[in-house]
């Protein structure tokens, strides 16, 4: 029987003092990104905060407040001189990257620090490939953290996202990380994969981080529960059967580790070495904030 593995990201391990989850609770989280601390909604933080409201107000440089009736859209209330963008380094034994941080109208800042666990998995496994310069496909790739990792480790990278401003953001991350050569595609992910399958193209690595809900560049509707199986079946058609890496990350309140395991085991020939579980971050009071379910493996015949 395959065992699920819960992975905690110890923020000082890779981020140093650049990132901290200071506190969480009351459906919010308080985070330090470089020099600035932001306060924003977090639907899974249903417990009580450890710090007082006065402390949250004192520490935060920017506070995201949702529009009435919206789960994502809203406005930032900024105090002091918070710039339009600033940059944050990421350094580990294998990786040396830099990321642009900016306050978006959808509460995001362009970086998901918990993904460092997946980045380190990629950095460890890509050098094992017997194929030189393995081809990697990053779907729903957003601002490109995983794309940068794969490129820095020597992979040929195709980065697919339907939102053009996000592609520009990812390109800027590539440039400040002193990388080049990533192939950018403003595409609907499912359409792109199906077209690659018709063309007979194969990839040695495929990364998926689909949202719960989204729209493609031509208004294509994406609903995770309704379309994830179709996407995974299409992904299987373009995954190199001889040697491949498959990494999936899902952030949806309706998806548990068991749901993702059942999906993957029902479609792919998942090896016993596969890892799955929850990604989470510890805040400074040691409360564990869950931030997605992952499933990942590297396989060679």
N, C-alpha and C positions, 0 to 999 in steps of 0.2 A: 504494500500500500504506500502511495506517495505521501510524504509528509509536507504539510504547509509550514512555511518559515516566516515568522514575523520579524521584520527588520526595523530597528530603530536607527535613526540618523543622529549621531552625536554631533551637534553643530560645530563645536570647536575642532573636531577631527579634520575637516576639510575647509570649513569656512573661516576658521579662526575667529576673530572678533568682528568680521565683516557682516555676519548674519547672526541674529538671535531671535528666537521666539520667546519674548519676554513674559507674556501672560496670555491665557486663553480662558474663555468662559462667557456666559451671557450672550451666546451666539456671535461672538466677536473674537478677533485675535490681534495682539499687539506685537509688531515685529520691527526689528532694527535691520535695515538694509544699508550697509555702509555708514554714512554719517547721519542718516535720517531714520526716524521711527514713524511707522504708519499704523493706523488703526482701521480695520476693515471687517466686514461681515464674515462669519464662518458658521455655516448651518449645523455642523456637527459638534460645536462647542456648547453643549447644552448644560454643562455644569456651571458652578459659581466661579467667578473670578477670584484670584488670590489677592490682587491689588485693589485698592479702593478706586472709585470713580475719579477722585481728585488726582490720584497718582497716574491714572491713564491719561487724563487731560494734560497733566504736567509733562509727561514723557512724549506724547505724540506730536509730531510736526504736521501730520496730515490725517484727516479723519474722513473716511468714505461714508456717505449717507445715501441709502437707497431711495430711488424714486418710489412714490406710493404705488403699490401694485406690481412692482418689478422685483425680480430676484437678483438681477445683475446690474441694470443701469442705475446711475445715480450721479452724485457730484462729490468732489473732494473739497473739504474745508481745510484750507492751508493757513498755517500761522508761521510768521517769520519768512525767511528767504529760502524756500525750497525751490531748487532749480527745475526747469522743465525735464531735464534728464541728468543722471549721474551714472558713474560706472563702478562696478564691483568685481574684484578679482576672485577667481577660484583656483586654488593650487593644491594638488595632491602629488603623490609620488610619480604618477604618470601624466597628469594633466595640468596645463597652465592656460587658463582661459579668462576672458573678461566679458562682462555682461552689462548692457545698458538697462538701467532702472528708470521707469517713467510712470506717472500716475495716469492710468487709462480711465475712460468713462464706464468701464465694465468691472471696476474694483481691482483688476489685476495690475501688477507692476512689471510684468514681463519675465518673471523668474519664479520657478517652483523649487525652492531649496531642497525639499525632500527627494527630488529626482537624483541627487548626488549618488544615492545607492545604485540606481540603474546606470548612471554614467560610469561608475567604477567597475560595474559588471562588464560593460562594453569595453572599457579600457583593458580589462584583464583578458577577455576572450578574443578580441579581434587579432592580436598577435599570434593566436593559435591556428589561424586559418592557413591551410596548405595552398589555397588559391592566392596568388599575389594580388594586392589591391582589390580585395573583395568588394562587390557591389552591394551597397546598403541603401534601402529605401525607408525614409522617415515619413510616415503618414500622419496627418493632423499635426504637423510638425511645429506649429506656433513660432516662438522666437528662436528656436533652433538649438537649444542646449545639447540635445543628443546628436544633432547633426554636426556640431562643432567637435564633440568628442570623437565621433566616428572618423571625421576628416583628420583630426590631429593624430589618430592612431593609424592613418594610412589607407583608410577605405575610400572608395569612390562613392560619393553621396548624392542621392536625389532627394530633395526636400520638397514635400508637397503640402500646401495649405491653400485654402480657398480665399483667404483674406489678403489682398495685396499690401496694405500697410504693415501687416505682420511679416510678410516676406521682406519688406524693406528693413524692418527692425532686425530680423534674423541676419540679413546681409551686413548690417552695421555691427552686429555681434561678431560675425566672421572677421570683418576687417580689423576691429579693435583687438581681436585675438590673434592677429597676424597670420590668418589662414586665407586660403583661396580655393577655387576650383569646385565649389558646391554647385550643383545643378538645381536651379529654382523653378518650381512649377506651381503657377496659380491655378489649381485644379480642384475639382471635387474628387475626394480620395477614392470613393468606390468606383466612379467612372474611370479614373486613371488606372486602377488595378485591373479592371475588366479589359481595358484596352491593351494593357501590357500582356495580359494572358492571351488575347487574340493574336498578338504579334509574336508570341512564343518567347518573350523575354524572361530571364530568370535573375533573381537576386540571391546573394548568399546571406544577407541580413535584412530583416524587415522589423520595423519598430512601429507600434500603433499606440496612440494615446487619444482615442476618440472621445469627444464630448458627449454629454447626455443628450444634448439637442444642438442643432446647428443648421446653417444654410450654406449651400455651395455658391460659387461665383455667379451662376445663372439662376439662383433661387431654389436649387435642389434642396429638398427637405431631408434632414438627417435626424432620426430618432433611434437612439442606441439600442433599446430593447427590440425594436422591429427590424433593424438592419445589420446588427453585429454578426449574426450567423452567416448571412450572405457575404459580408465582407471577408470573414475568415475563410470561407470556402473558396473565394476568389484568390485570397492571399496564398492559399495552399497551391494553387496552380502555377504561381510564379516563384515559389520558394525552391531553391536548388536542392534536390533530394539527396545529393551526395554529401553536402556539407552546408550547414546553415545555422543561423542564430535567429531566434524569434523572441521578441520582447513586447509584451502588452501591458499597458497601464490603463486602469479605468477608475475614474472618479465619479461615482454615481451612488446616491444613497440606497438604490435598490439592488446593487450588486455586491455580493459577498465573495470571499475567497472561493467558496464551494461552487458558486455560480460560474465563476471564471474557469475554475478547474474543469468543471463538467463540459463547458464549451470547448476548451482546448483539447481535452482528452477524447472528445467525440469526433474531432475533425483531424487532428494531427497525430502523428506517431510520436508521442511525447516520451522522451527518455526518462529513466529513473532519476537522473541527475537534475531534473527540472526543479526550479524553486518557485514557490508562490506564497502569498501572504499579504499582509497590510504594510504599507509604508506609513510611518508616523514620525512626528517630531515631538521632542520633550520641551515643555516650556521651563522657565527658570524655577518653577515650583514642582517640577517633575510630573506634571500632568501630561498625559500622552494624547496628542491630537492626531486622529487618523486622517490620512490624506491620500487615500486611494488603494486599490487592490492591484497587485502586480502578478505577472506570470512570465517566466523567462527561462530559456535554456539554449545551450549550444550543443549541436549534434553533428557527428561525422561518421559516415559508414566505414 
